[in-house]
Amino acid sequence: MDEKLHREMWTSWASLLRSYAAAHGLNSPQHAVVEVSEERITVRHGLKWISFTSAAYKSSDGSTVPFSLTENGTAVVDGLEDEMDLAAERLAREIIAA
């Protein structure tokens, strides 16, 4: 993927995670925090976290899962391709509701 396009997709992914984490945290006594850099996006909620790089994401439960963004606006999580917004919503829900 072209570097400029990757940067745009990365920024969009961070924005989606931030929005869905905020929405799922509305009824929670804690708010999720999303930290963004060029190499990593980390979502923290209490003691739980997920941290994304362009090739995988790690979580506080010790797992590492293959992850990538595509030129078509999809996210590939553990080999399953889905629209970025649907994948971000699912992952934000999992970290906050779990």
Rosetta blueprint (number, residue, H / E / L):
1 M L
2 D L
3 E H
4 K H
5 L H
6 H H
7 R H
8 E H
9 M H
10 W H
11 T H
12 S H
13 W H
14 A H
15 S H
16 L H
17 L H
18 R H
19 S H
20 Y H
21 A H
22 A H
23 A H
24 H H
25 G L
26 L L
27 N L
28 S L
29 P L
30 Q L
31 H L
32 A L
33 V E
34 V E
35 E E
36 V E
37 S L
38 E L
39 E L
40 R L
41 I E
42 T E
43 V E
44 R E
45 H E
46 G L
47 L L
48 K E
49 W E
50 I E
51 S E
52 F E
53 T L
54 S L
55 A L
56 A E
57 Y E
58 K E
59 S E
60 S L
61 D L
62 G L
63 S L
64 T E
65 V E
66 P E
67 F E
68 S E
69 L E
70 T L
71 E L
72 N L
73 G L
74 T E
75 A E
76 V E
77 V E
78 D L
79 G L
80 L E
81 E E
82 D E
83 E E
84 M H
85 D H
86 L H
87 A H
88 A H
89 E H
90 R H
91 L H
92 A H
93 R H
94 E H
95 I H
96 I H
97 A H
98 A L
